[in-house]
Structure formats: C-alpha cells, structure tokens
C-alpha cells in the first residue's frame, strides 16, 4: 500500500504492507487525514518515532471481528492501552505506561491507505457530517479536555494563546462557556476567523496591555508560548499547557510557587462532545482548512504545512479497487483544491 513513512526522513513509499488487525481490532480504509503540529514535531525529532505518521483521520471499517462495524464511517481515539495495568484498571488508559499511540509512539498511523485500531477506540461518524469536518473530531476532542480539567464560567477571564489549528479550535470551545475570552495570535488572517465569531482577539506583538487572566490556555506550539502564558496569568491562576514540541522550556519554578500558579498538562479528550459540537454547528472548522493534497503529494503537503501562516492541511486517500491496493502513481481525476 501507499503511505508516508518516517525513518529520520519523510518518504512516500508504495511497498508498505497492508496492516493486519489483531484481536479486537479493525482494519480501516482511510478516507482523509489531517496534518497537525504534533506530526510536524515528530518529523523534527519529537518522540523519536519511526513508521507511518498521522492520527487525525476519518475512514471506513474494512474488516473486523464484529460485522456490525464493517462499512461504517469512523474516527478513532489515538491511545491504545494494555487494559490490564493499574492505570487501565483505574480508567486512565490514556496514561497506560504500555500504551501505543497512533502515528506517534509504537503504532503506525493514518497517512496511508489503511490503518488499524481497537474497536473500543472507534466512534461512528453521523451520516450527515461532512468528511472533512470529521477530520477535526480528534483535535477538537483535545480542546474539550480543557473543560474537563478546568471549570470555566462567565465570571472568568480566559486567554487562548496561538492562532494555529489547535488555538483556533480551543478558542471556540472556551467561548461556549460564556467566559470573558481573548485569543492572542500572530497572524491577522487567522484571527479574523475568530473575529467573525465575535471572539475578541489581539496580535501577540501588540500584547494584552495590563489585562491578566484567571486561565491561560497555551496552544502556540512554541517553547516561548509558556513564557507568554506566565506573563498573562493572574496570581493563583491556571495555565493549561496544550503544546508539545521537541525543544525544552525555560521554567522559573520560584515565580510559579510565589504566585501559586497551577500548570495543567492537557492532552487527548472526549470524542462525543466534539462530535455533538460539530453536528450542532457550534464550532466552525471549514474556514480552518487551508489546502487538500492527494496522498501521492504527502511530502509536499508537509512542506506546505510547515509554513508559519498555514492552517489545516488534509491528505486525501483516493478510491481504489475492493482489495484497497493501488497501482503506484495511480490518481483519481477529481481536482484537489
């Protein structure tokens, strides 16, 4: 099968084996998959991963022990726990020390024609949800994780830092709480997406003046984002750290102690609230789609996605024969925009 493989160098390969699902797993034909900041960091050395990249996807179940899943359009949670350790028994499988993570650690991902996941990780995509909207379920779920960790209400001042894909989604989720919200970013064309939704925005270069915030959600994807979060949070406030990256962060522990600032790491989140929000039109994702590339142009897609001004880049897997195997270089004639 065709796929994007990373082994110190990102390469398009047409000799990858179709994965064989294990017990309790499904073989999924990938329809489309999104490139996220974590994928870009993996290419830069994050997690020392080698294999097929990708974890934001929508696909169709091709084969599964449970016939009820076959033919269903699905999205999937990315953490695959062992199910028997203490963390799993406590219901914290996302922190299982033996877990594999789709396209990030120990498990091949979704930038290929096929992938596998445990059936327990799958969520049905409503028939009326557009394909490219479904690609956003996983990152949007990560934003809803913040609302599980921090109780937001209209009395709180909240800042979301970063106007990339995750920051724009996080601002929209925080907005649902009715809090006093400010989104801070670097690019006017990105912040305009939030402006049109009535979210107050500010350029990072202009700053937030003397304003300080009860909660700061850090989504810049850069080490300096934490320093900005620290500058904007009130004493006794909370920083929610969403960014992951290769580089280390300078941390003044004493200031955190003196100001009694909480720092909460925040990763993967609940899929069902994300699916409901998308179905109800509470979150706008269509304007976040920058470009779509066929899988054959995956390397070029990554080069495009690495541009600072880029938003969501989506890889499209085409329709193939029933076996799902393509001829090298075979393309569907539908144009890519």
ABEGO torsion letter per residue (X at the ends): XBBBBBBGBBBBBAABBBBBBBBGBBBBBBABBBBBAAAAAAAAGBGGBBEBBEABBBBBBABBABAAABGBBBBBBABBBAGABAAAAAGBAAABAABBBBGABGBBBABBABBBBBAAABBBBBAABBAAAAAAAAAAAAAAAAAAABBBBAABBBBBBEABAAAAAAAAAAAAAGBBBBBBBABAAAAAAAAAAGBBBBBAAAEAEABBBABBBBAAGBAAAAAAAAAABBBGBBBBBABBBABBBBBBAAAAAAAGBBBBBBBBBBAAAAAAAAAAGABBAAAABABBBBAAAAAAAAAAAABAABBBBBBBBBBBBAAGBBBBGBBBABBBX
